[in-house]
Amino acid sequence: MDILRLLLDVGEFDIKMRGENGLTALSWMALRGSVEGMQMLLDRGADVNALCNEDRTPLSWAAGKGQGQFILKSLLDAGVEMNLKDHQGRAPLSWAAINGGVEAKRNST
């Protein structure tokens, strides 16, 4: 996280930049379970509802990977839209159920 912090502090990191699949840095941090990285990006205005090429949000990626309650709570506290559906018609809770993360979702509320 030191490198991310440094890049953000010197203005050399575009938080709106997307990878080939359309994922933002915030989506990657949510997917990987990095609360610290997510918070750094959120503090600098990262879009908590940014959609990737599959129309999935950071919350959808986190829920689909069964990330813990701290990740989900951080996204919820940042104002994430909980019911945005992806191109398959699945909301984040659907991804959590598919991948066994329903308990983490339930505990985050």
Secondary structure, DSSP 8 states (H G I E B T S, - for coil): -HHHHHHHHTT---TT-B-TTS-BHHHHHHHHT-HHHHHHHHHTT--TT---TTS--HHHHHHHTT--HHHHHHHHHTT--TT---TTS--HHHHHHHTT-HHHHHHT-
